[in-house]
Amino acid sequence: MGVIGELVKGLRVTGSQMFKPRVTMKYPAVFREKPERFHGRHVLNRYPDGMEKCIGCELCAGACPAHCIYVRGADNPADDPVSPGERYGFVYEINMLRCIFCALCVEACPTEAITMTHLFEMSTANREDAIYTKETLLMNEDGSVPHMFPNDRLANQDELLVADGWVRATAPSGNAAYEGVKMWQGTAGPADWDPEPSQEERDS
């Protein structure tokens, strides 16, 4: 096949693709809808009464294969407890430069204190901003999730800020024995974790 033949072959491939639907999106003007199991940045949850769920047990840090979580617990003040248990998470840090978003920390947590949101933009100009502290991770008392960069327009995207997506997706979906049974603890604010729906509701 000569040069002309190769040119015609290439133009044929190009022409066949010109009228197909585009698979790319005009990001950041348009966001792709995230699946429930999407692993975005972490959030430390509160109970409906505002108390912190983290008890400083460090099981999340022990389960982390990337060793990116650092937790230090402290005794709860008797006059003003932070969490319902004897201890609470006094220091909580996640190094997002090392995190592989495997969510093993979510599975290890006995109180569902740490879950994952759909927030995915975590680019930083320096390494210090990639260390997420407790102040950054802890949800507000109204249940909203704080954004690392408050001026970022993603901070106003409510569908990205819910804290319950990962736990909801890992519920025993399809098992009739769990229909109508709440398999997780309540959380403050918009993350209202309703019981597992019936199969008819789920499939409709």
C-alpha positions as CSV (number, residue, x, y, z in Angstrom):
1,M,0.0,0.0,0.0
2,G,1.4,3.3,-1.0
3,V,1.5,6.7,0.6
4,I,-1.9,7.6,-0.9
5,G,-3.4,4.4,0.4
6,E,-2.1,5.0,3.9
7,L,-3.5,8.6,3.8
8,V,-6.9,7.4,2.7
9,K,-6.9,4.8,5.5
10,G,-6.1,7.3,8.1
11,L,-8.7,9.8,6.9
12,R,-11.3,6.9,7.0
13,V,-10.6,6.3,10.6
14,T,-10.7,10.0,11.4
15,G,-14.0,10.4,9.5
16,S,-15.6,7.4,11.2
17,Q,-15.0,9.0,14.6
18,M,-16.1,12.6,13.8
19,F,-19.9,11.9,14.1
20,K,-19.8,9.6,17.1
21,P,-21.0,10.9,20.5
22,R,-18.2,12.5,22.5
23,V,-17.0,10.6,25.6
24,T,-15.2,13.7,27.1
25,M,-17.0,16.3,29.2
26,K,-16.5,20.0,29.4
27,Y,-14.8,19.8,32.8
28,P,-14.9,21.8,35.1
29,A,-18.1,23.3,33.7
30,V,-19.7,19.8,33.8
31,F,-19.2,17.2,36.5
32,R,-19.6,13.5,35.8
33,E,-22.0,11.9,38.2
34,K,-20.1,9.9,40.8
35,P,-21.1,6.3,41.7
36,E,-22.0,5.6,45.3
37,R,-18.8,3.6,45.8
38,F,-16.6,6.5,44.6
39,H,-13.7,7.0,47.1
40,G,-13.2,10.7,47.5
41,R,-11.7,12.6,50.4
42,H,-12.4,11.5,53.9
43,V,-14.6,13.0,56.5
44,L,-14.9,12.5,60.3
45,N,-18.5,12.2,61.3
46,R,-20.6,13.4,64.2
47,Y,-23.6,11.9,65.9
48,P,-27.0,13.6,65.4
49,D,-26.5,15.4,68.7
50,G,-23.2,16.9,67.4
51,M,-20.8,14.7,69.4
52,E,-17.8,13.3,67.5
53,K,-17.8,9.6,66.6
54,C,-14.1,9.1,66.7
55,I,-12.9,7.5,69.9
56,G,-9.2,7.7,69.1
57,C,-8.8,3.9,69.0
58,E,-6.3,4.1,66.1
59,L,-7.7,1.1,64.3
60,C,-7.9,3.1,61.1
61,A,-4.2,3.9,61.3
62,G,-3.4,0.3,61.9
63,A,-5.4,-0.9,58.9
64,C,-4.0,1.7,56.5
65,P,-1.6,-0.1,54.1
66,A,0.0,3.2,53.0
67,H,0.6,4.3,56.7
68,C,-0.9,7.7,55.9
69,I,-3.1,8.1,59.0
70,Y,-1.9,9.4,62.3
71,V,-4.3,9.3,65.3
72,R,-3.6,10.2,68.9
73,G,-6.4,9.7,71.4
74,A,-7.0,11.6,74.7
75,D,-9.3,11.1,77.7
76,N,-12.7,12.8,77.4
77,P,-13.1,15.8,79.8
78,A,-15.7,14.8,82.4
79,D,-17.4,18.2,82.4
80,D,-17.5,18.6,78.6
81,P,-17.1,15.3,76.7
82,V,-16.2,15.4,73.0
83,S,-17.4,11.8,72.2
84,P,-19.7,9.3,74.0
85,G,-16.8,7.0,75.0
86,E,-14.0,7.4,77.5
87,R,-11.6,8.8,74.8
88,Y,-11.8,10.9,71.7
89,G,-9.6,11.6,68.7
90,F,-7.4,14.4,70.0
91,V,-5.2,14.4,66.8
92,Y,-6.2,13.1,63.5
93,E,-4.2,13.6,60.3
94,I,-4.2,12.0,56.9
95,N,-1.4,12.5,54.4
96,M,-3.2,12.6,51.1
97,L,0.0,12.3,49.2
98,R,0.3,8.8,50.4
99,C,-3.3,7.8,50.6
100,I,-4.4,5.2,48.0
101,F,-8.1,5.6,48.7
102,C,-8.6,1.9,49.5
103,A,-11.2,2.7,52.2
104,L,-9.8,0.1,54.6
105,C,-9.9,2.7,57.3
106,V,-13.6,3.0,56.8
107,E,-14.0,-0.8,57.2
108,A,-11.8,-0.9,60.3
109,C,-13.6,1.9,62.2
110,P,-15.9,0.5,64.9
111,T,-18.0,3.6,65.2
112,E,-18.3,4.7,61.5
113,A,-16.4,7.8,62.5
114,I,-14.5,8.0,59.2
115,T,-16.2,7.7,55.8
116,M,-15.5,9.0,52.3
117,T,-17.2,11.8,50.4
118,H,-17.4,12.4,46.6
119,L,-14.9,15.3,46.8
120,F,-12.2,14.6,44.4
121,E,-10.2,17.8,43.7
122,M,-7.3,17.9,46.1
123,S,-4.6,19.5,44.1
124,T,-2.2,21.7,46.2
125,A,0.6,24.0,45.5
126,N,2.7,22.8,48.5
127,R,3.0,19.6,50.5
128,E,1.8,21.0,53.8
129,D,-1.7,21.5,52.3
130,A,-1.9,17.8,51.5
131,I,-1.8,17.0,55.2
132,Y,-5.5,17.0,56.2
133,T,-5.9,17.7,59.9
134,K,-8.8,17.1,62.2
135,E,-10.0,20.6,61.7
136,T,-10.2,19.9,57.9
137,L,-11.7,16.5,58.2
138,L,-14.3,16.9,60.9
139,M,-17.8,17.7,59.7
140,N,-19.6,20.8,60.9
141,E,-22.2,20.5,63.6
142,D,-24.9,20.9,61.1
143,G,-23.6,17.8,59.2
144,S,-22.1,19.7,56.3
145,V,-18.6,18.6,55.2
146,P,-15.9,21.3,55.3
147,H,-13.8,21.8,52.2
148,M,-10.1,22.0,52.3
149,F,-10.3,25.3,50.3
150,P,-13.4,27.2,51.2
151,N,-13.1,29.5,48.2
152,D,-13.2,26.6,45.8
153,R,-16.5,26.4,43.9
154,L,-16.6,22.7,44.7
155,A,-17.3,23.7,48.3
156,N,-20.9,24.5,47.2
157,Q,-21.5,21.3,45.4
158,D,-23.9,19.5,47.8
159,E,-23.8,16.2,45.9
160,L,-20.1,16.0,46.5
161,L,-20.2,16.8,50.2
162,V,-22.4,14.0,51.5
163,A,-20.6,11.7,53.9
164,D,-22.7,8.6,53.7
165,G,-22.2,7.4,50.1
166,W,-19.5,4.7,50.8
167,V,-21.3,3.2,53.8
168,R,-24.6,3.1,52.0
169,A,-23.1,1.4,49.0
170,T,-21.5,-1.3,51.1
171,A,-24.8,-2.3,52.8
172,P,-26.0,-5.9,52.1
173,S,-28.0,-4.8,49.1
174,G,-30.3,-7.5,47.7
175,N,-30.5,-9.5,50.9
176,A,-34.2,-9.6,51.9
177,A,-33.4,-10.2,55.5
178,Y,-31.9,-6.7,55.8
179,E,-34.7,-4.8,54.1
180,G,-36.0,-2.0,56.4
181,V,-33.1,-2.6,58.8
182,K,-30.8,0.3,59.5
183,M,-27.3,-1.1,59.2
184,W,-25.4,2.0,60.2
185,Q,-25.4,4.7,62.8
186,G,-27.2,8.0,62.5
187,T,-25.2,11.1,61.4
188,A,-25.8,14.8,61.8
189,G,-27.1,17.0,59.0
190,P,-27.7,16.1,55.4
191,A,-26.3,12.6,55.7
192,D,-29.6,10.9,56.7
193,W,-28.7,7.2,56.4
194,D,-32.1,5.6,55.8
195,P,-32.6,1.8,56.1
196,E,-32.1,-0.5,53.2
197,P,-35.0,-0.1,50.8
198,S,-37.1,-3.0,49.5
199,Q,-36.1,-4.6,46.2
200,E,-39.2,-3.2,44.5
201,E,-38.2,0.3,45.5
202,R,-34.6,-0.2,44.5
203,D,-35.4,-1.7,41.1
204,S,-38.1,0.9,40.2
